[in-house]
Amino acid sequence: MTAKEFFHGKAFKCIIVILIIVLICGIFLTFCNSLFAVSDAERTDRAIAKLYTDEDVHADDITDQIPDSVSLEYDYSTITTLYSVDNGDYVVKASGKGGYGGSVVTWIVVKDDGAKVTGIGTVLAQSSENSGESFLSNLSDANFEQFSVDYEDGIVYSYGYANGSTNHGDMYISTGASKSYRGVCNAVNGAIEFVNNYLAATATSEEVAA
């Protein structure tokens, strides 16, 4: 087959058609990606809105203001991000270890009096951020609200399995998601310890500066 015959043949026409289809699909996918992509800022705004369903608030990411002396790593959790809310709360995004599929990414509203943690507000663990937690949907709104109800100074939440075992925690609640619940508990416990440390460190810094 000569080059002329090839360029006028069905095979070449099929190649051209396929290339055009690929090009159109690529343009369409690029358009859809830009149209439906969710930025980190938008994802944060959505999470904050879910935490404060009855209140219009604004939260600023102040993670870069955390003193070096304040650890982000705890026995059963890792602090990811710290937000300062304009109503005086802190919102902590933390990963609690020991979940069903690994660590459970959790958003926690932490209330304080400027010196120490005084309560827990809304707690949220979104399925979109926890793809490995296939039992997370078993946890009801009431299960998450329990953190606020039970809060007291020095509390260590243990609604699921105890850490490092399949025995029930001291505050066990039957949910069908004991491992996921353990991960959420670890995230909340870590958030409390972290904010207490953060408040102590910032208070010390202010005293030194004064």
Disulfide bonds with the S-S distance in Angstrom:
none
